[in-house]
Amino acid sequence: MSKLKLCPFCGSVVITPCNHNGKNATCINNSCPIRYLRMDVILWNTRPIEDKLQTDNKRLLDIFNDECAIGAKRDAELKEALSEIEVYHSGRP
């Protein structure tokens, strides 16, 4: 059996296999709106929208990190150029 995902309604980590040879799952959080719903484990773990969002978030985070690296490199180049300009204007070799 694969690891069960968190409850999509309450986010509870308290999700457990129940009857039927461990092939069904249910949230055992008493305040969860699907507390008494039993679902096949494969169906429980099938979250196409959530999976796509996680994939998109990872892609965007990679783009953000790449842009930050480019920005840091450009910042270092500009600081170096500024120090050269300051040296030129101060008359020091």
C-alpha positions in Angstrom: 0.0 0.0 0.0 1.3 3.5 -0.8 1.5 6.3 1.7 -1.8 8.0 2.1 -2.0 11.7 1.4 -3.4 14.2 3.8 -7.2 14.7 4.0 -8.2 17.1 1.1 -10.9 18.6 3.3 -9.3 19.2 6.7 -5.6 18.6 6.0 -5.4 16.1 8.8 -2.5 13.8 9.1 -4.7 11.4 10.9 -5.8 9.3 7.9 -5.9 5.6 8.3 -6.7 2.5 6.3 -9.9 0.9 7.4 -11.8 -2.3 6.6 -11.7 -4.3 3.4 -8.1 -5.5 3.6 -6.6 -2.0 4.0 -7.8 -1.0 0.5 -10.1 1.8 1.8 -9.2 4.9 3.7 -11.1 7.4 5.8 -10.2 10.6 7.7 -10.7 10.0 11.4 -10.7 13.7 12.4 -14.1 14.1 14.2 -14.7 17.6 12.8 -13.9 16.7 9.2 -16.9 17.0 6.8 -16.0 13.6 5.2 -15.4 11.8 8.5 -17.6 8.9 7.6 -16.7 8.6 3.9 -14.7 5.5 3.0 -12.7 5.7 -0.2 -10.4 3.4 -2.2 -6.8 4.2 -1.4 -5.9 4.7 -5.0 -8.8 7.1 -5.4 -8.0 8.8 -2.1 -4.4 9.5 -3.4 -5.6 10.6 -6.8 -5.4 14.4 -6.8 -4.8 15.6 -10.4 -5.4 19.3 -9.6 -3.2 19.2 -6.5 -0.5 17.3 -8.4 -0.5 19.8 -11.3 -0.3 22.7 -8.8 2.7 21.1 -7.1 4.4 20.6 -10.5 3.7 24.2 -11.5 4.9 25.5 -8.2 8.2 23.6 -8.5 8.7 24.9 -12.0 8.0 28.5 -10.9 10.3 28.2 -7.9 13.1 26.9 -10.3 12.5 30.0 -12.5 12.6 32.3 -9.5 15.8 30.8 -8.2 17.4 31.1 -11.7 16.3 34.8 -11.9 17.7 35.4 -8.4 21.1 33.9 -9.4 21.1 36.1 -12.5 20.3 39.1 -10.4 23.0 38.4 -7.9 25.6 38.0 -10.7 24.4 41.3 -12.2 24.5 43.0 -8.9 28.1 41.9 -8.3 29.0 43.2 -11.8 27.4 46.6 -11.1 29.2 46.9 -7.7 32.5 46.2 -9.4 31.8 48.8 -12.1 30.7 51.3 -9.5 34.0 50.8 -7.5 36.0 51.3 -10.8 34.1 54.6 -11.5 34.7 55.8 -7.9 38.4 55.1 -8.3 38.5 56.9 -11.6 36.7 60.0 -10.1 38.9 60.1 -7.0 42.0 60.3 -9.2 43.6 57.3 -7.6 45.2 54.7 -9.9 
